[in-house]
Amino acid sequence: MPSGTGACDLSKIAAVSGKSLVPEAQLASKVDGSRLTVALGGAWTAETAGAMEPRVASLIAEGGSPQSVLLDFTAVQRLDTLGGTLVRGIEMAFGARGIPVQREGLSQAAAAIYAEIADGLAEPAPTPAKPKPVIVQGLDKVGEQMVEAGRDLVALVSFFGEVVAAVGSIFTGVGRFRLAAVVNQLDRVAFRAVPIMALITFLIGGIIAQQGIFFFRDFGADTYVVDLVSILTLREIGVLIVSIMVAGRTGSAFTAEIGSMKMREEIDALRVMGLNPVEVLVLPRLMALVIGLPILTFIGNISAITGGAVVAQFYGQIPIDIFFTRMQEEVSQRHVWVGLIKAPFMALIIGLVACIEGMRVKGSAESLGQQTTASVVKAIFLVIVLDGLFAIFFASLGY
Amino acid sequence: MADYASGDIIISVRDVAIGFGERLIIDGLDLDVHAGEVLGVVGGSGTGKSVLTRCIIGLVPKRRGKITVFDQDLDTLSRAEHKAIERRWGVLFQHGALFSSLTVKQNIQVPLREYLKLSEPLMDEIARLKIAMVGLRPDAADKFPSELSGGMIKRAALARALALDPEIVFLDEPTSGLDPIGAEEFDTLIRTLRDTLGLTVYMVTHDLDSLARICDRIAALADGKVIATGTMEDMLRHPHPWLRKYFGGERARAARVKA
């Protein structure tokens, strides 16, 4: 066994002073003649580096320009790489002014460490690239974002193409339809989401009813709240709220799942086994969403109207039977279809965005977080844009 | 910081039991680690090598027994004292466990920032030194872990473990996943660092080459206990059937020829 050299090799001192020794470092300088002698002492270690750094800095600043510098290590009891780096700073600072620096009194262990430091830091530090002006940085960023947005669009379209191709491969018998996976996803996407969706839409319906009654009352038009709640819910709010909730709840989960599979090379493993990740992972999820979202929307619609009816009963004194009778008279079936027809498209957008972002995850945990956030934000944004396009479409049809 | 002469007992494990659920994985284990040595801990899969390591560094609770590090019983320490001990050891996890959202330089500076008050230039300097010490190129400093090869990740993780100049380093299978050349270089690196920095190295390993090449002492785990400690020669002479199989196999013979 080699003798324990290095930082610990001061057993004698430690034996005398014991373990309670609070490490302390000394730094003294004196000028004799034209030579500056720097006497170092105590423990130059990680513990003392923080305290010694300002003193070393002031020594360098006030050292003037002697003919030569002598670093006296005689009283140094311990030296580690942190303290050593600090001491080397003195040497480098005077060296840079063209003043020769000598060392003396290094113990064998300390010399080994010092040599290691000098060796490790021998190469000059790479000079960091000069930062660009703020305006250029800003323009850079804008440009990057624009290019990125363009790439997003291309990625969305090309990914959609892959999905269509995967669907095609199922019909031509090349691929396989994975019913079990679809059912499993449907359970997670739709069935388990029913309670929270019902609750949220119930509350939204109630809030719309309350606001409607509050303002319609002034005109004595209380009963119009039925039209307000039903039509608004069926055409817009139901599908929108449910889609946003699904984007947050399920879209993020898809991104995180596929992303972590990507991180651990599971996607690559699928590929090399001859399986198409789009067919195995993406398609079941997309199908589950496309089936599940209309169902959730329908449930959400019922729940929101119920919420509206309950609030109308207790807040607006409109009996529930009157509420539903008026709803049947006033609200035609087309409003239901206008809302429901949007749901599969919303599902497609949410699913595609979630899966693309998942596939984009790189090695780090941070990237997983970034892509998950991006997935939810982009999905919600696109859901709202799509809803607006549908509104224009139905308005111009007069439907 | 207390100083330990070479050969002093720096970690002592006495009658320790660790288990999960009903099953005790380690039961009545004794082990000493001497200052300045490279101790190799071997054992079959599932014998609790990693669990024992994780128990010593405080990640897994033990059922009974006593562990002292630097002559201090880890159970009786206050939080502050425990923290003070923790900065005196460094841990290299099997897969590096570098923080993936930080660059190599930032990874190395995490403990520096946490424990010390140093200026940015000095911390950069220290990170640069550690990177050079573990044999990475200077341009690795600003790379993220995902941009590094397996061997570079191990080196960067070692640099982080050495950030505060610890007295003990725990290495969990440091050479696993490295090619033989990389593994040999890593062994040499550990030995060099031990010699220059006066480290005590506690190394869990399966690598017979490493055991033969750099370990001063080997501790073999089986049946929840340390069944033997000693040099490579002691292991080879030991009658325990598992040891005979482990050190008597083809791979072991090949390693001996090389060593």
Interface residues (C-beta under 8 A of the other chain):
Chain A: M1 P2 S3 G4 T5 G6 A7 C8 D9 L10 S11 I13 A14 G18 K19 L21 P23 A43 T45 A46 E47 A49 G50 E53 R78 D80 T81 L82 T85 L86 G89 A109 A112 I113 A115 E116 I117 D119 G120 L121 E123 A125 P126 K362 G363 S364 A365 E366
Chain B: M1 A2 D3 Y4 A5 S6 G7 H34 A35 G36 E37 F70 D71 R87 S100 S101 Y115 L116 K117 L118 S119 L122 D124 E125 I126 R128 L129 K130 I131 A132 M133 P138 D139 F144 P145 S146 E147 L162 L164 D165 E167 R194 D195 T196 L197 G198 L199 D216
